[in-house]
Each structure stands twice: as C-alpha cells, then as structure tokens.
Amino acid sequence: MGETETTDFLNGKVLIAMPGIGDPRFERSVIFICSHSDEGALGLIVNRPAPGIGFGDLLGQLDIEEGSGARQLRIMLGGPVERSRGFVLHSDDYVLAEATLPVADGIGMTASIDILRALASGEGPEHAMLALGYSGWGPGQLEEEIRANGWITGEVDDGLIFGEDDAGKWSAALLRLGVDASMLSRDGGMA
C-alpha cells in the first residue's frame, strides 16, 4: 500500500469467504471486521452458530442469574482464536464507557461481562449477538489473503450481523455485491 493509503479501510466491513479459501474453518464464512490496522486485523464470524450452547447455558456457566425479562442472545463461533473469550456485537443504543468499541455506523463491540448481565436482566442493546472466539490476522496477512482471492469484501447491514438466517448469510452477502454464489469458481485468478 502507498504511504497515503490508510490500512484501516476494512473496519466495519465484511469479509466473504471465496469457495477456494482452502481453510475449512472459514468455508462459506461471513466475517465482520471490528479492527483493522497496520498491526493486523480482528473479525467475528457472524454466520456460524455455536453448537450445543444456548444463552441460558452460558449465563449459568458464568454464574449470572437469568431474569424473567432475559433476552435470548444468539451465540456464534467467532473464529478459531481464544474460543473461551466472548465478544458481543450490538446496536449502538448501548455503550459501556471504556469497554465498548464503536466499530461501524450503528454497531459497537463490547467484551465485558457487564453487557451479559444487562441482557440477562432484560436490558442492554436492542440488537445483539455473542461470538465465542475471534478471527485474527497479523500485519499484512489479511491483505495478502485478499490478494490471493481468499476473501471478497463488502458492506455490512444489520441482517448480516443480527439476522437469524445463518445458512443464507453467505449467499446474501454475495448477492448484495451482485455475485451469484453458483457462478463462483474454486480456482482464483489475477486480472
């Protein structure tokens, strides 16, 4: 990248896995990029539900009492790194000072147990999803994967993050770009 270009241009964007990505952990993944700089990138997979764990189960493991107005938060596998760590992507109607990172217009990320307590009591943000673990890249690694046709980038919308059709998010993200998933090849090329 040139000196005048910024390296944080992917903050608040989505990565859509190309068919030939070559890593089964990311096949058909849609990843919301929370942080991207010259130091690397951090994103959360938003279309891979965590099997066998519900929000109530998680609250029990954390000794958080589930109130009568508790919200039913969807839990995703955010990526292969630090799967015991949780990140909540949420609408920006909820902010914890010093704990919420504004990521994109209308979307924040909070990694504090306080947001789980708020949701368990029926408070907190209007829209939210919890990701266990994250997807991370070292300096320049994500840019190289994009150049190697592993990912295509796109704009985010609330349906991609907070929508319930996890199986359809990958195709929907591609369609937003005008790309029919059935027309993609597993083999990439450079024009």
N, CA and C of each residue as an Amber inpcrd file, in Angstrom:
protein
   573
   0.8360000  -1.1810000   0.0000000   0.0000000   0.0000000   0.0000000
   0.8750000   1.2360000   0.0000000   0.4160000   2.2630000  -0.6570000
   1.1630000   3.5060000  -0.7060000   1.1140000   4.2390000   0.6050000
   2.0250000   5.1980000   0.7600000   2.0990000   5.9350000   2.0070000
   0.8340000   6.7240000   2.3050000   0.1240000   7.1720000   1.2870000
  -1.0610000   7.9800000   1.5300000  -2.3060000   7.1350000   1.7740000
  -2.2310000   5.8240000   1.5640000  -3.3950000   4.9670000   1.7890000
  -3.4800000   4.6090000   3.2630000  -4.6860000   4.4290000   3.7290000
  -4.8850000   4.0180000   5.1100000  -5.0050000   2.5000000   5.1650000
  -4.5910000   1.9040000   6.2750000  -4.7000000   0.4610000   6.4050000
  -5.9100000   0.0640000   7.2330000  -6.7260000   1.0050000   7.6720000
  -7.8930000   0.6410000   8.4660000  -9.1790000   0.6920000   7.6470000
  -9.0690000   0.5800000   6.3430000 -10.2280000   0.7120000   5.4760000
 -11.2290000  -0.4170000   5.6300000 -10.8940000  -1.5150000   6.2640000
 -11.8340000  -2.6210000   6.4040000 -12.6240000  -2.5760000   7.7140000
 -12.3590000  -1.6280000   8.5930000 -13.1520000  -1.5210000   9.8180000
 -14.6210000  -1.3780000   9.4470000 -15.4690000  -2.2160000  10.0410000
 -16.8960000  -2.1340000   9.7920000 -17.3480000  -2.7510000   8.4740000
 -16.4650000  -3.4270000   7.7760000 -16.8040000  -4.1140000   6.5260000
 -16.9660000  -5.6070000   6.8040000 -17.4140000  -6.3440000   5.8060000
 -17.4760000  -7.7960000   5.9320000 -16.5150000  -8.4420000   4.9490000
 -15.9950000  -9.5800000   5.3730000 -15.2180000 -10.4520000   4.5040000
 -16.1240000 -11.6220000   4.1590000 -16.1440000 -11.9780000   2.9010000
 -16.9420000 -13.1070000   2.4410000 -15.9660000 -14.1280000   1.8760000
 -15.9620000 -15.3220000   2.4610000 -15.0160000 -16.3590000   2.0360000
 -15.3010000 -16.7910000   0.6040000 -14.2560000 -16.8640000  -0.1980000
 -14.3760000 -17.3630000  -1.5610000 -14.3540000 -18.8950000  -1.5220000
 -14.9530000 -19.5570000  -2.5000000 -15.0250000 -21.0240000  -2.4810000
 -13.6700000 -21.7170000  -2.3520000 -12.6120000 -21.1690000  -2.8770000
 -11.3060000 -21.8150000  -2.8060000 -10.4360000 -21.3230000  -1.6710000
 -11.0300000 -20.8750000  -0.5800000 -10.2430000 -20.2870000   0.5110000
  -9.2090000 -21.2600000   1.0690000  -9.4980000 -22.5520000   1.0340000
  -8.5000000 -23.5370000   1.4360000  -8.3850000 -23.7850000   2.9290000
  -9.2390000 -23.1990000   3.7290000  -9.2110000 -23.4050000   5.1720000
 -10.6290000 -23.7560000   5.6080000 -10.8620000 -25.0110000   5.9960000
 -12.2280000 -25.4340000   6.3350000 -12.8470000 -24.6360000   7.4890000
 -12.0340000 -24.0270000   8.3230000 -12.5780000 -23.2210000   9.4240000
 -13.3120000 -21.9870000   8.9120000 -13.0430000 -21.5940000   7.6630000
 -13.6320000 -20.3760000   7.1140000 -14.5250000 -20.6150000   5.8980000
 -14.7470000 -21.8690000   5.5080000 -15.6010000 -22.1550000   4.3580000
 -16.9530000 -21.4760000   4.5360000 -17.4000000 -20.7470000   3.5140000
 -18.6970000 -20.0660000   3.4780000 -18.9120000 -19.1230000   4.6740000
 -17.8400000 -18.5670000   5.1850000 -17.9420000 -17.6490000   6.3230000
 -18.1870000 -16.2180000   5.8760000 -18.9080000 -15.5090000   6.7310000
 -19.0550000 -14.0650000   6.6180000 -18.4730000 -13.5150000   7.9130000
 -17.4600000 -12.6710000   7.7860000 -16.7580000 -12.1410000   8.9600000
 -16.9050000 -10.6290000   8.9990000 -17.3620000 -10.1310000  10.1360000
 -17.4620000  -8.6960000  10.3580000 -16.1310000  -8.2250000  10.9290000
 -15.4820000  -7.2650000  10.2570000 -14.1790000  -6.7580000  10.7010000
 -14.3800000  -5.6600000  11.7440000 -13.8990000  -5.9290000  12.9380000
 -14.0350000  -4.9950000  14.0560000 -12.8410000  -4.0580000  14.1600000
 -11.6980000  -4.5270000  13.7540000 -10.4860000  -3.7200000  13.8590000
  -9.5120000  -4.1450000  12.7690000  -8.9850000  -3.1570000  12.0520000
  -8.0010000  -3.4340000  11.0050000  -7.0340000  -2.2660000  10.9650000
  -5.7640000  -2.5580000  11.1350000  -4.7300000  -1.5210000  11.1190000
  -3.4420000  -2.1410000  10.6050000  -2.3710000  -1.3660000  10.6320000
  -1.0850000  -1.9190000  10.1940000  -0.5570000  -2.9620000  11.1740000
  -1.2070000  -3.1100000  12.3200000  -0.8080000  -4.1190000  13.3020000
  -1.5370000  -5.4470000  13.1180000  -2.5240000  -5.4880000  12.2120000
  -3.2740000  -6.7140000  11.9650000  -4.7630000  -6.4420000  11.9390000
  -5.5370000  -7.5080000  12.0430000  -6.9890000  -7.3710000  11.9630000
  -7.6570000  -8.3620000  12.9010000  -8.8570000  -7.9810000  13.3510000
  -9.6800000  -8.8220000  14.1900000 -11.0960000  -8.7690000  13.6430000
 -11.6940000  -9.9420000  13.4610000 -13.0590000 -10.0160000  12.9680000
 -13.8100000 -11.1420000  13.6470000 -15.1390000 -11.1210000  13.4900000
 -16.0010000 -12.1220000  14.0990000 -16.8710000 -12.7690000  13.0240000
 -16.8620000 -14.1010000  12.9770000 -17.7330000 -14.8240000  12.0550000
 -19.1640000 -14.6280000  12.5480000 -20.0460000 -14.2080000  11.6450000
 -21.4200000 -13.8950000  12.0400000 -22.4390000 -14.8960000  11.5010000
 -21.9710000 -15.9830000  10.9010000 -22.9170000 -16.9460000  10.3310000
 -22.6270000 -18.3910000  10.7220000 -21.9270000 -18.6100000  11.8320000
 -21.6390000 -19.9690000  12.2690000 -22.0880000 -20.1400000  13.7320000
 -23.3220000 -20.6510000  13.9290000 -23.8240000 -20.8280000  15.2960000
 -22.9540000 -21.7860000  16.1020000 -22.8060000 -21.4780000  17.3870000
 -22.0770000 -22.3590000  18.3000000 -22.9840000 -23.5450000  18.6230000
 -22.5380000 -24.7510000  18.3240000 -23.3990000 -25.9120000  18.5620000
 -23.5090000 -26.2480000  20.0560000 -24.7200000 -26.5750000  20.4510000
 -24.9280000 -27.1170000  21.7880000 -24.8540000 -26.1500000  22.9510000
 -24.8730000 -24.8540000  22.6960000 -24.8500000 -23.9220000  23.8220000
 -25.8360000 -22.7920000  23.5740000 -26.7040000 -22.5930000  24.5340000
 -27.6570000 -21.5010000  24.4830000 -27.2370000 -20.3970000  25.4290000
 -27.8880000 -19.2720000  25.3090000 -27.5390000 -18.1400000  26.1600000
 -27.7470000 -18.4660000  27.6370000 -28.8360000 -19.1600000  27.9550000
 -29.0930000 -19.5440000  29.3490000 -27.9950000 -20.4340000  29.8970000
 -27.5020000 -21.3700000  29.0650000 -26.3990000 -22.2500000  29.4750000
 -25.1500000 -21.4310000  29.7970000 -24.8690000 -20.4760000  28.9140000
 -23.6890000 -19.6360000  29.1020000 -23.8060000 -18.8050000  30.3790000
 -24.9870000 -18.2350000  30.6100000 -25.1940000 -17.4520000  31.8310000
 -24.9670000 -18.3130000  33.0680000 -25.4470000 -19.5520000  33.0230000
 -25.2420000 -20.4710000  34.1440000 -23.7720000 -20.7410000  34.3970000
 -23.0020000 -20.9260000  33.3210000 -21.5630000 -21.1590000  33.4580000
 -20.8500000 -19.9620000  34.0770000 -21.4010000 -18.7690000  33.8290000
 -20.7860000 -17.5410000  34.3420000 -21.3990000 -17.0850000  35.6640000
 -22.2750000 -17.8880000  36.2240000 -22.9800000 -17.5480000  37.4630000
 -23.7220000 -16.2190000  37.3810000 -24.3560000 -15.9950000  36.2500000
 -25.1890000 -14.8110000  36.0570000 -26.6400000 -15.2650000  36.0980000
 -27.4090000 -14.6480000  36.9730000 -28.8180000 -15.0160000  37.1020000
 -29.6120000 -14.4980000  35.9170000 -30.4210000 -15.3950000  35.3500000
 -31.2550000 -15.0470000  34.2040000 -32.5920000 -14.5400000  34.7270000
 -32.8670000 -13.2540000  34.4860000 -34.1090000 -12.6560000  34.9480000
 -35.2820000 -13.0320000  34.0680000 -36.4830000 -12.6760000  34.5180000
 -37.6910000 -13.0240000  33.7680000 -37.7470000 -12.3150000  32.4140000
 -37.0910000 -11.1700000  32.2860000 -37.0870000 -10.4410000  31.0110000
 -35.8410000 -10.6780000  30.1860000 -35.1030000 -11.7580000  30.5070000
 -33.8290000 -12.0200000  29.8280000 -34.0090000 -12.1140000  28.3210000
 -33.0800000 -11.5350000  27.6060000 -33.0580000 -11.6110000  26.1480000
 -32.4200000 -12.9380000  25.7500000 -32.8260000 -13.4990000  24.6330000
 -32.2370000 -14.7300000  24.1380000 -31.1920000 -14.3760000  23.0830000
 -29.9910000 -14.2630000  23.5090000 -28.8800000 -13.8690000  22.6550000
 -28.4190000 -15.0550000  21.8170000 -28.1860000 -14.8140000  20.5350000
 -27.6600000 -15.8430000  19.6460000 -26.1510000 -15.9360000  19.8590000
 -25.6360000 -17.1590000  19.8580000 -24.2120000 -17.3750000  20.1010000
 -23.5760000 -17.9770000  18.8600000 -22.5080000 -17.3340000  18.3920000
 -21.7780000 -17.7590000  17.1970000 -20.3570000 -18.1850000  17.5790000
 -19.7510000 -18.9710000  16.7010000 -18.3200000 -19.2410000  16.8030000
 -17.6420000 -18.1270000  16.0230000 -17.0390000 -17.1840000  16.7230000
 -16.4670000 -16.0000000  16.0940000 -15.1800000 -16.2530000  15.3320000
 -14.5440000 -17.3550000  15.6180000 -13.2980000 -17.6940000  14.9440000
 -12.5010000 -18.6770000  15.7660000 -11.3780000 -19.1150000  15.2310000
 -10.6090000 -20.1670000  15.8890000  -9.7060000 -19.6950000  17.0340000
  -9.5890000 -18.3910000  17.2470000  -8.6750000 -17.8690000  18.2640000
  -9.4340000 -17.5850000  19.5630000  -8.8950000 -18.0450000  20.6810000
  -9.4340000 -17.7910000  22.0250000 -10.9370000 -18.0500000  22.1190000
 -11.3440000 -19.2770000  21.8600000 -12.7750000 -19.6250000  21.8540000
 -13.4340000 -19.4970000  23.2280000 -12.6690000 -19.3630000  24.2810000
 -13.2770000 -19.1850000  25.6050000 -13.5680000 -17.7130000  25.8980000
 -13.2090000 -16.8480000  24.9870000 -13.4210000 -15.4120000  25.1580000
 -14.6440000 -14.9780000  24.3540000 -15.4770000 -14.1180000  24.9440000
 -16.6980000 -13.6890000  24.2790000 -16.6670000 -12.2300000  23.8620000
 -17.2980000 -11.9620000  22.7200000 -17.4160000 -10.6070000  22.1730000
 -18.8700000 -10.4030000  21.7770000 -19.4600000  -9.3030000  22.1990000
 -20.8390000  -9.0170000  21.8310000 -20.8460000  -7.9030000  20.7960000
 -21.3720000  -8.2200000  19.6070000 -21.6430000  -7.2040000  18.5980000
 -23.0570000  -6.7230000  18.8650000 -23.2550000  -5.4080000  18.8470000
 -24.5680000  -4.8970000  19.2260000 -24.8420000  -3.5420000  18.5960000
 -26.1270000  -3.1860000  18.6410000 -26.5340000  -1.8650000  18.1660000
 -25.9480000  -0.8130000  19.1080000 -25.7740000   0.4040000  18.5730000
 -25.0920000   1.4420000  19.3550000 -25.9950000   2.1700000  20.3520000
 -27.1510000   1.5870000  20.6480000 -28.0160000   2.1560000  21.6760000
 -27.5580000   1.7530000  23.0740000 -26.4530000   1.0280000  23.1520000
 -25.8770000   0.5950000  24.4260000 -24.3740000   0.8190000  24.3530000
 -23.8350000   1.5310000  25.3320000 -22.3950000   1.8000000  25.3660000
 -21.9150000   1.6860000  26.8000000 -20.8630000   0.9330000  27.0090000
 -20.1810000   0.8760000  28.2940000 -18.8920000   1.6690000  28.1570000
 -18.7710000   2.7340000  28.9410000 -17.5510000   3.5380000  28.8860000
 -16.3450000   2.6390000  29.1090000 -15.3150000   2.8590000  28.3470000
 -14.0530000   2.1150000  28.4530000 -14.1570000   0.6580000  28.0070000
 -15.3610000   0.1540000  27.6340000 -15.4760000  -1.2500000  27.2610000
 -16.0830000  -1.4500000  25.8750000 -16.7800000  -0.4450000  25.3470000
 -17.4180000  -0.5880000  24.0470000 -16.5780000   0.0940000  22.9770000
 -16.2890000  -0.6600000  21.9360000 -15.5520000  -0.1400000  20.7910000
 -16.5620000   0.1850000  19.6960000 -16.6930000   1.4720000  19.3120000
 -17.5540000   1.7700000  18.1630000 -16.8700000   1.2330000  16.9070000
 -17.5690000   0.3810000  16.1510000 -16.9410000  -0.2910000  15.0190000
 -17.3980000   0.2880000  13.6930000 -18.6950000   0.4540000  13.5460000
 -19.2650000   0.9760000  12.3060000 -20.4760000   1.8110000  12.6940000
 -21.0110000   2.5240000  11.7350000 -22.1890000   3.3270000  11.9960000
 -23.3000000   2.4410000  12.5500000 -23.6740000   2.6550000  13.7820000
 -24.7600000   1.9050000  14.4000000 -24.3700000   0.6110000  15.0650000
 -23.0710000   0.2320000  15.0410000 -22.6340000  -1.0520000  15.5930000
 -21.4360000  -0.8610000  16.5130000 -21.5240000  -1.4940000  17.6810000
 -20.4120000  -1.4870000  18.6230000 -20.0550000  -2.9150000  19.0050000
 -18.9060000  -3.0500000  19.6430000 -18.4730000  -4.3470000  20.1520000
 -18.0600000  -4.1580000  21.6090000 -18.5780000  -5.0270000  22.4660000
 -18.2520000  -4.9640000  23.8900000 -17.8040000  -6.3390000  24.3370000
 -16.6900000  -6.3910000  25.0650000 -16.1580000  -7.6610000  25.5480000
 -16.1560000  -7.7110000  27.0700000 -17.1260000  -7.0550000  27.6920000
 -17.2350000  -7.0240000  29.1470000 -18.4000000  -7.8950000  29.5970000
 -18.2480000  -8.5460000  30.7140000 -19.3230000  -9.3760000  31.2580000
 -20.5330000  -8.5250000  31.6450000 -20.3330000  -7.2290000  31.8210000
 -21.4420000  -6.3440000  32.1940000 -22.5450000  -6.3200000  31.1470000
 -22.2060000  -6.4350000  29.8840000 -23.2410000  -6.4520000  28.8500000
 -24.0630000  -7.7370000  28.9400000 -23.4430000  -8.8390000  29.3280000
 -24.1860000 -10.0870000  29.5030000 -25.1420000  -9.9740000  30.6840000
 -24.6970000  -9.3250000  31.7450000 -25.5770000  -9.1010000  32.8990000
 -26.7800000  -8.2440000  32.5080000 -26.5190000  -7.2100000  31.7080000
 -27.6110000  -6.3380000  31.2630000 -28.6120000  -7.1270000  30.4220000
 -28.1310000  -7.9170000  29.4920000 -29.0200000  -8.7130000  28.6400000
 -29.7770000  -9.7670000  29.4500000 -29.1260000 -10.3400000  30.4520000
 -29.7690000 -11.3420000  31.3000000 -30.8970000 -10.7410000  32.1290000
 -30.8280000  -9.4460000  32.3810000 -31.8810000  -8.7870000  33.1660000
 -32.9220000  -8.1110000  32.2710000 -32.7980000  -8.2900000  30.9450000
 -33.7730000  -7.7120000  30.0260000 -33.4160000  -6.3110000  29.5710000
 -32.2200000  -5.8790000  29.8670000 -31.7670000  -4.5540000  29.4510000
 -30.7330000  -4.7090000  28.3440000 -29.9360000  -3.6800000  28.1310000
 -28.8790000  -3.7650000  27.1270000 -29.3390000  -3.3000000  25.7650000
 -28.5500000  -3.5970000  24.7340000 -28.8520000  -3.1240000  23.3820000
 -30.0780000  -3.8070000  22.7790000 -30.7000000  -3.1150000  21.8390000
 -31.8660000  -3.6790000  21.1560000 -31.4750000  -4.8960000  20.3230000
 -30.3430000  -4.8200000  19.6160000 -29.8700000  -5.9210000  18.7720000
 -28.4970000  -6.3470000  19.2670000 -28.2950000  -7.6590000  19.3750000
 -27.0000000  -8.1560000  19.8360000 -26.8130000  -9.6110000  19.4270000
 -25.5560000  -9.9870000  19.2720000 -25.1600000 -11.3870000  19.0990000
 -23.8180000 -11.5740000  19.7900000 -23.5990000 -12.7540000  20.3240000
 -22.3720000 -13.0650000  21.0480000 -21.5190000 -13.9870000  20.1970000
 -20.2460000 -13.6650000  20.0920000 -19.3010000 -14.5210000  19.3740000
 -18.2950000 -15.0730000  20.3740000 -18.0980000 -16.3810000  20.3300000
 -17.0660000 -17.0230000  21.1380000 -15.8390000 -17.1770000  20.2660000
 -14.7420000 -16.5640000  20.6860000 -13.5250000 -16.5740000  19.8970000
 -13.5650000 -15.5150000  18.8170000 -12.4600000 -15.3960000  18.1120000
 -12.3700000 -14.4070000  17.0410000 -11.4570000 -14.9040000  15.9360000
 -11.5000000 -14.2070000  14.8400000 -10.6290000 -14.4790000  13.6970000
  -9.5870000 -13.3680000  13.6860000  -8.3300000 -13.7350000  13.6530000
  -7.2780000 -12.7250000  13.7190000  -6.2250000 -12.9100000  12.6470000
  -5.6290000 -11.7950000  12.2530000  -4.5820000 -11.7750000  11.2390000
  -3.4420000 -10.8950000  11.7210000  -2.2240000 -11.3030000  11.4490000
  -1.0580000 -10.4920000  11.7600000  -0.8790000  -9.3840000  10.7350000
   0.1380000  -8.5340000  10.9280000   0.3810000  -7.4220000   9.9970000
   0.5020000  -7.9080000   8.5490000  -0.3230000  -7.3490000   7.6670000
  -0.2700000  -7.6630000   6.2460000  -0.8870000  -8.9960000   5.8410000
  -1.2040000  -9.8490000   6.7890000  -1.7080000 -11.1890000   6.4720000
  -3.0700000 -11.1420000   5.7820000  -3.9910000 -10.3470000   6.2860000
  -5.3150000 -10.2670000   5.6770000  -5.2260000  -9.6920000   4.2640000
  -4.4340000  -8.6620000   4.0880000  -4.2720000  -8.0720000   2.7650000
  -3.7580000  -9.1070000   1.7640000  -2.8260000  -9.9370000   2.2070000
  -2.2850000 -10.9840000   1.3380000  -3.3540000 -12.0200000   0.9970000
  -4.1800000 -12.4040000   1.9740000  -5.2490000 -13.3680000   1.7220000
  -6.2740000 -12.8060000   0.7360000  -6.5420000 -11.5060000   0.8040000
  -7.4630000 -10.8750000  -0.1440000  -6.8520000 -10.8850000  -1.5460000
  -5.5590000 -10.5400000  -1.6520000  -4.8830000 -10.5630000  -2.9580000
  -4.8380000 -11.9610000  -3.5560000  -4.7980000 -12.9880000  -2.6870000
  -4.7520000 -14.3870000  -3.1500000  -6.1550000 -14.9450000  -3.4180000
  -7.1600000 -14.0720000  -3.4600000  -8.5500000 -14.4470000  -3.7490000
  -9.1880000 -15.3400000  -2.6950000  -8.7570000 -15.2010000  -1.4540000
  -9.3810000 -15.9460000  -0.3650000 -10.6590000 -15.2840000   0.1310000
 -10.7170000 -13.9650000  -0.0050000 -11.8410000 -13.1900000   0.5120000
 -12.2800000 -12.1400000  -0.5040000 -13.5590000 -11.8100000  -0.4400000
 -14.0770000 -10.6540000  -1.1390000 -14.6720000  -9.7590000  -0.0440000
 -14.5400000  -8.4600000  -0.1970000 -15.0280000  -7.5480000   0.8410000
 -16.3530000  -6.9240000   0.4210000 -17.1450000  -6.5700000   1.4230000
 -18.4290000  -5.9530000   1.1560000 -18.8710000  -5.0630000   2.3030000
 -19.9890000  -4.4280000   2.0770000 -20.5840000  -3.5630000   3.0940000
 -21.4350000  -4.4100000   4.0420000 -21.5910000  -3.9230000   5.2450000
 -22.3830000  -4.6260000   6.2480000 -23.8060000  -4.0800000   6.2630000
 -24.7230000  -4.9140000   6.6850000 -26.0610000  -4.4500000   7.0360000
 -26.5040000  -5.2480000   8.2570000 -27.5190000  -4.7430000   8.9450000
 -27.9550000  -5.3830000  10.1860000 -28.3460000  -6.8400000   9.9930000
 -28.9280000  -7.1760000   8.8340000 -29.3310000  -8.5540000   8.5870000
 -28.1660000  -9.5200000   8.5710000 -27.0130000  -9.0740000   8.0780000
 -25.8420000  -9.9530000   8.0620000 -25.3380000 -10.2340000   9.4740000
 -25.4680000  -9.2770000  10.3530000 -24.9700000  -9.4810000  11.7130000
 -26.0480000 -10.0430000  12.6270000 -27.1930000  -9.4040000  12.6460000
 -28.2070000  -9.7530000  13.6290000 -29.3210000 -10.6510000  13.0930000
 -29.3540000 -10.9040000  11.7830000 -30.3820000 -11.7550000  11.1920000
 -30.2470000 -13.1980000  11.6540000 -31.3280000 -13.9400000  11.5360000
 -31.3500000 -15.3110000  12.0360000 -31.1030000 -16.3700000  10.9720000
 -31.0290000 -15.9860000   9.7070000 -30.8160000 -16.9580000   8.6350000
 -29.3150000 -17.1840000   8.4170000 -28.6930000 -17.8580000   9.3640000
 -27.2410000 -18.0570000   9.2990000 -26.8200000 -18.8110000   8.0490000
 -27.5890000 -19.8160000   7.6560000 -27.2400000 -20.6100000   6.4770000
 -27.2950000 -19.7750000   5.2020000 -28.1100000 -18.7320000   5.1700000
 -28.2560000 -17.9190000   3.9750000 -27.4090000 -16.6590000   3.9400000
 -26.6750000 -16.3650000   5.0140000 -25.9140000 -15.1120000   5.0790000
 -24.7980000 -15.0430000   4.0410000 -24.1290000 -16.1500000   3.7800000
 -23.0230000 -16.1480000   2.8250000 -23.5300000 -15.7740000   1.4340000
 -24.5710000 -16.4600000   0.9810000 -25.1430000 -16.1610000  -0.3390000
 -25.7160000 -14.7560000  -0.3800000 -26.3670000 -14.3410000   0.7040000
 -26.9550000 -12.9930000   0.7510000 -25.8770000 -11.9210000   0.6670000
 -24.7440000 -12.1390000   1.3500000 -23.6470000 -11.1680000   1.2980000
 -23.1060000 -11.0570000  -0.1240000 -22.9820000 -12.1750000  -0.8130000
 -22.5150000 -12.1650000  -2.2040000 -23.5290000 -11.4770000  -3.1090000
 -24.8030000 -11.7770000  -2.9190000 -25.8480000 -11.1620000  -3.7500000
 -25.8680000  -9.6430000  -3.5930000 -25.5670000  -9.1360000  -2.4040000
 -25.5050000  -7.6900000  -2.1960000 -24.4400000  -7.0620000  -3.0840000
 -23.4430000  -7.8640000  -3.4710000 -22.3840000  -7.3920000  -4.3650000
 -22.7090000  -7.6810000  -5.8350000 -23.8590000  -8.3060000  -6.0700000
 -24.2320000  -8.6670000  -7.4350000 -23.5790000  -9.9580000  -7.8960000
 -23.1390000 -10.7930000  -6.9540000 -22.4480000 -12.0410000  -7.2750000
 -23.3520000 -13.2210000  -6.9470000 -23.5780000 -14.0770000  -7.9370000
 -24.3390000 -15.3080000  -7.7360000 -23.3550000 -16.3790000  -7.2730000
 -23.5700000 -16.9240000  -6.0620000 -22.6450000 -17.9010000  -5.4840000
 -22.4420000 -19.1050000  -6.3920000 -23.4540000 -19.5020000  -7.1500000
 -23.3180000 -20.6680000  -8.0160000 -22.3770000 -20.4130000  -9.1940000
 -22.0700000 -19.1600000  -9.4560000 -21.1820000 -18.8190000 -10.5660000
 -19.7140000 -18.7070000 -10.1520000 -19.4310000 -18.8500000  -8.8600000
 -18.0550000 -18.7210000  -8.3840000 -17.2810000 -20.0100000  -8.5950000
 -16.0180000 -19.8580000  -8.9200000 -15.1290000 -20.9850000  -9.1130000
 -14.2530000 -21.1490000  -7.8910000 -13.8490000 -22.3800000  -7.6130000
 -12.9280000 -22.6300000  -6.5010000 -11.5240000 -22.1480000  -6.8560000
 -11.2480000 -21.9580000  -8.1550000  -9.9400000 -21.5170000  -8.5920000
  -9.9430000 -20.0060000  -8.8030000  -9.0060000 -19.3320000  -8.1950000
  -8.9210000 -17.8850000  -8.3480000  -7.9320000 -17.5240000  -9.4340000
  -7.9670000 -16.2870000  -9.8210000  -7.0400000 -15.7940000 -10.8250000
  -6.7630000 -14.3200000 -10.6020000  -5.8390000 -13.8050000 -11.3500000
  -5.4800000 -12.3910000 -11.2310000  -5.6640000 -11.7570000 -12.6080000
  -6.3700000 -10.6550000 -12.6420000  -6.5690000  -9.9530000 -13.9240000
  -5.4770000  -8.9530000 -14.1540000
